[in-house]
């Protein structure tokens, strides 16, 4: 049981590291997009698709884990 606990801790550590790094990249990208584009439907679509990327990435990490 201890070995399984250690394996789960290792997996969680990798997932948390990935999530932190992903947010560190996505947040400045979101800010850049908001600050650089005019308030148009294209801006809304860009931000919507960024959210979509975040959600699909989160699902992939939850289902398949991180390399």
Long-range contacts (C-beta under 8 A, 24 or more apart in sequence): 11-65, 11-66, 14-65, 14-66, 15-61, 15-65, 15-66, 17-66, 18-61, 18-66, 19-58, 19-61, 22-54, 22-57, 26-50, 26-53, 26-54
